[in-house]
Amino acid sequence: MTRPAIDIDLDELVRLHSKGYPDIEIAKRLKVSRPTVIRRRQALGLKANRKSGEKGPHVKDTEPYWQAVRRALKYVGEYIFEAARDYYQKSQDWNRFFICRLLEPRPMFHSAPGPYTADPQKMYLKHVKYITDFEQKMDMTSLAGCPGPAILELVRVYKSADEETCKALARQAVEGAGYVNAGDTVEMVNECTPPEEYQEYWEAEEQKAIDWTPIKEWEPIKKLGKAFMKAASTLSSGTGKKGRGGGTQNIHNHQAFQAAMGY
């Protein structure tokens, strides 16, 4: 009794083979085993796109996605960078263009607590802006900016695939670029968070904080009297002679200052 034949899309097999995909990648696309693809390919009289023993960079499904991308850029970086330049010229999307070169997670920052805590009811917009900016920077310690998942498909097939296929995958990787959690593995990442979506999130969070701010002013407005008194207190009654610091004290300016103060 023979084993039942596995149903496989031969047209798709031929199409992928013509684009230069190796047997293992065709098997992943068709969701069948590699030996099945080899048997069907040989039955159709098609040669393998890779020679026996020829391998490309290996990507583990259990390794962090951003680290796999960093390694992949060593092999297919030229494709990605060229696609990113073309994309930027058409869209002027700087954020997506920038992270296509890989934005690694920020180093963890351990801030020392201050000597006291300010009264929340006396916070100005300047204080709230400082806090939200700091929180966004801390959030980047757990995020990485990467090209989209298509880059991993590109690194698997670039040795045997045709130039058009490689460039198409590079464009997909650039268009799908965004942020991922630093701990997410390759098998966990189906897509990246778009830069504009991440920016909108933090703009919304900042607006919530601004709406809460008790004092809707950027910073305290210093009274002119205090500032004037501080400036006046730095002057000493000079006689036109050399001072201790080597400067000359002008008695006329001093008298004018005293008159302005009401003396």
C-alpha positions as CSV (number, residue, x, y, z in Angstrom):
1,M,0.0,0.0,0.0
2,T,1.5,3.3,-1.1
3,R,1.6,6.5,0.9
4,P,-1.1,9.0,-0.2
5,A,0.2,11.9,-2.3
6,I,0.5,15.2,-0.6
7,D,-1.6,17.9,-2.3
8,I,0.8,20.7,-3.4
9,D,0.3,23.8,-5.5
10,L,2.7,23.1,-8.5
11,D,2.1,26.4,-10.1
12,E,3.3,28.2,-7.0
13,L,6.2,25.8,-6.7
14,V,7.3,26.7,-10.2
15,R,6.8,30.4,-9.7
16,L,8.9,30.4,-6.5
17,H,11.6,28.2,-8.1
18,S,11.8,30.6,-11.1
19,K,12.4,33.5,-8.7
20,G,15.4,31.7,-7.2
21,Y,13.9,30.4,-3.9
22,P,15.8,27.4,-2.5
23,D,13.9,24.2,-1.6
24,I,13.7,24.9,2.1
25,E,12.0,28.4,1.6
26,I,9.6,26.9,-1.0
27,A,8.7,24.3,1.6
28,K,7.9,27.0,4.2
29,R,5.8,28.9,1.7
30,L,3.8,25.8,0.7
31,K,3.7,24.4,4.2
32,V,5.1,21.1,3.3
33,S,8.3,19.2,4.0
34,R,11.5,19.9,2.1
35,P,11.8,16.3,0.8
36,T,8.3,16.7,-0.7
37,V,9.4,19.8,-2.6
38,I,12.5,18.1,-3.8
39,R,10.6,15.1,-5.2
40,R,8.1,17.3,-7.0
41,R,10.8,19.6,-8.3
42,Q,12.7,16.6,-9.7
43,A,9.6,15.2,-11.2
44,L,9.1,18.5,-13.1
45,G,12.7,18.3,-14.3
46,L,13.8,21.5,-12.4
47,K,17.3,21.9,-11.1
48,A,18.0,23.0,-7.5
49,N,18.6,26.7,-7.1
50,R,21.4,25.9,-4.7
51,K,24.2,23.4,-5.0
52,S,24.6,20.6,-2.5
53,G,26.1,22.0,0.7
54,E,25.7,25.6,-0.3
55,K,24.0,27.5,2.6
56,G,23.1,31.0,3.4
57,P,22.9,32.8,6.8
58,H,20.9,30.8,9.3
59,V,18.2,32.6,11.3
60,K,16.9,31.0,14.5
61,D,13.2,31.5,15.3
62,T,14.1,31.7,19.0
63,E,16.7,34.5,18.8
64,P,15.7,38.2,19.4
65,Y,14.3,39.7,16.3
66,W,16.4,42.9,16.3
67,Q,19.6,40.8,16.8
68,A,18.7,38.6,13.8
69,V,18.1,41.8,11.8
70,R,21.5,43.2,12.9
71,R,23.2,40.1,11.6
72,A,21.2,40.1,8.4
73,L,22.3,43.6,7.5
74,K,25.8,42.4,7.2
75,Y,24.7,40.3,4.2
76,V,21.8,42.3,2.6
77,G,22.5,45.7,4.0
78,E,23.2,47.2,0.5
79,Y,19.7,46.1,-0.7
80,I,18.0,47.6,2.3
81,F,19.9,50.9,2.3
82,E,19.3,51.4,-1.4
83,A,15.6,50.7,-1.0
84,A,15.5,53.1,2.0
85,R,17.1,55.9,0.0
86,D,14.6,55.4,-2.8
87,Y,11.7,55.3,-0.3
88,Y,12.9,58.5,1.5
89,Q,13.2,60.4,-1.8
90,K,9.6,59.6,-2.6
91,S,8.0,59.9,0.8
92,Q,10.4,62.2,2.8
93,D,9.7,59.8,5.8
94,W,12.9,60.4,7.8
95,N,11.9,58.3,10.8
96,R,11.4,55.1,8.7
97,F,14.5,55.9,6.7
98,F,16.6,56.3,9.9
99,I,15.6,53.1,11.6
100,C,16.2,51.0,8.5
101,R,19.9,51.2,9.5
102,L,18.8,49.6,12.9
103,L,18.2,51.6,16.0
104,E,19.4,49.5,18.9
105,P,17.8,49.7,22.4
106,R,19.0,52.5,24.5
107,P,21.3,51.6,27.5
108,M,19.4,51.3,30.7
109,F,19.6,54.6,32.6
110,H,19.6,54.4,36.4
111,S,18.7,57.8,37.7
112,A,19.6,58.8,41.3
113,P,16.6,60.1,43.2
114,G,16.7,63.8,44.1
115,P,16.9,65.2,47.7
116,Y,13.2,66.1,47.7
117,T,10.0,65.8,45.7
118,A,8.4,68.9,44.4
119,D,4.7,69.6,45.2
120,P,2.6,68.2,42.3
121,Q,0.1,71.0,42.7
122,K,2.8,73.5,41.9
123,M,4.0,71.9,38.6
124,Y,4.3,74.0,35.5
125,L,4.3,72.9,31.9
126,K,8.1,72.8,31.8
127,H,8.2,70.2,34.6
128,V,5.6,68.0,32.8
129,K,7.4,68.2,29.5
130,Y,10.6,67.1,31.2
131,I,8.9,64.1,32.8
132,T,7.2,62.9,29.6
133,D,10.4,63.3,27.6
134,F,12.3,61.3,30.2
135,E,9.6,58.6,30.2
136,Q,9.8,58.3,26.4
137,K,13.6,57.9,26.6
138,M,13.2,55.2,29.2
139,D,10.7,53.4,27.0
140,M,13.3,53.2,24.3
141,T,15.5,51.0,26.5
142,S,13.1,48.1,25.7
143,L,12.5,48.9,22.0
144,A,14.5,48.6,18.8
145,G,13.9,50.1,15.4
146,C,14.3,47.6,12.6
147,P,13.3,46.9,9.0
148,G,10.3,44.7,8.6
149,P,10.2,40.9,8.6
150,A,10.8,40.8,4.9
151,I,14.5,41.3,5.6
152,L,14.7,37.8,7.1
153,E,13.2,36.3,4.0
154,L,15.6,38.3,1.9
155,V,18.6,37.0,3.8
156,R,17.4,33.4,3.2
157,V,17.1,33.7,-0.5
158,Y,19.5,36.5,-1.7
159,K,22.2,34.0,-2.8
160,S,20.0,32.3,-5.3
161,A,17.1,34.7,-6.0
162,D,17.1,37.0,-9.0
163,E,17.8,40.7,-8.6
164,E,14.2,41.8,-9.0
165,T,13.0,39.5,-6.2
166,C,15.8,40.8,-3.8
167,K,14.9,44.4,-4.5
168,A,11.1,43.7,-4.0
169,L,11.8,42.1,-0.6
170,A,14.0,45.0,0.4
171,R,11.2,47.4,-0.5
172,Q,8.8,45.4,1.7
173,A,11.3,45.4,4.5
174,V,11.7,49.2,4.3
175,E,7.9,49.9,4.1
176,G,7.3,47.6,7.1
177,A,10.1,49.1,9.2
178,G,9.2,50.1,12.8
179,Y,9.7,49.4,16.4
180,V,9.7,46.0,18.2
181,N,10.2,44.9,21.8
182,A,13.8,44.1,22.4
183,G,12.8,40.7,23.9
184,D,10.5,39.6,21.0
185,T,11.9,36.6,19.1
186,V,11.8,36.1,15.3
187,E,8.8,33.8,15.5
188,M,6.9,36.4,17.6
189,V,7.3,39.3,15.1
190,N,4.8,39.4,12.2
191,E,5.0,43.2,11.8
192,C,6.6,46.2,13.4
193,T,4.9,49.1,15.1
194,P,5.1,52.0,12.5
195,P,7.1,55.0,13.7
196,E,4.2,57.4,13.1
197,E,1.9,55.3,15.3
198,Y,4.5,55.3,18.1
199,Q,4.9,59.0,17.8
200,E,1.1,59.6,17.9
201,Y,1.0,57.5,21.1
202,W,3.5,59.6,22.9
203,E,2.0,62.8,21.7
204,A,-1.4,61.7,23.1
205,E,0.3,60.8,26.4
206,E,2.0,64.2,26.6
207,Q,-1.3,65.9,25.9
208,K,-3.0,64.0,28.8
209,A,-0.2,65.2,31.1
210,I,-0.5,68.8,29.8
211,D,-4.2,68.8,30.4
212,W,-3.6,67.6,34.0
213,T,-0.9,70.3,34.7
214,P,-2.2,72.5,37.6
215,I,-0.5,75.6,36.4
216,K,-0.9,76.2,32.6
217,E,2.3,78.3,32.2
218,W,5.6,77.2,30.9
219,E,7.6,78.3,34.0
220,P,7.3,80.7,36.9
221,I,7.4,84.3,35.8
222,K,10.0,86.1,37.9
223,K,8.9,89.4,39.3
224,L,10.9,92.4,38.1
225,G,11.4,93.7,41.6
226,K,13.3,90.7,42.8
227,A,15.4,90.5,39.7
228,F,16.2,94.2,39.9
229,M,17.1,93.9,43.6
230,K,19.4,91.0,42.8
231,A,21.2,92.9,40.1
232,A,21.5,96.0,42.3
233,S,22.9,94.0,45.3
234,T,25.8,92.9,43.2
235,L,27.0,96.5,42.9
236,S,29.2,98.1,45.5
237,S,29.7,101.7,46.2
238,G,32.7,102.5,44.2
239,T,34.8,105.7,43.9
240,G,36.2,105.3,40.4
241,K,39.1,103.4,41.8
242,K,40.3,99.8,41.0
243,G,38.3,97.2,42.8
244,R,39.5,94.0,44.4
245,G,38.7,92.1,41.3
246,G,40.7,94.4,39.1
247,G,37.7,96.2,37.6
248,T,37.0,99.9,37.8
249,Q,33.9,101.0,39.7
250,N,32.0,103.8,38.0
251,I,30.5,106.2,40.7
252,H,28.1,107.8,38.2
253,N,26.5,104.5,37.3
254,H,26.3,103.6,41.0
255,Q,24.5,106.9,41.8
256,A,22.1,106.4,38.9
257,F,21.2,102.9,40.2
258,Q,20.7,104.2,43.7
259,A,18.4,106.9,42.4
260,A,16.4,104.4,40.5
261,M,16.0,102.4,43.7
262,G,14.6,105.5,45.4
263,Y,17.6,106.4,47.6
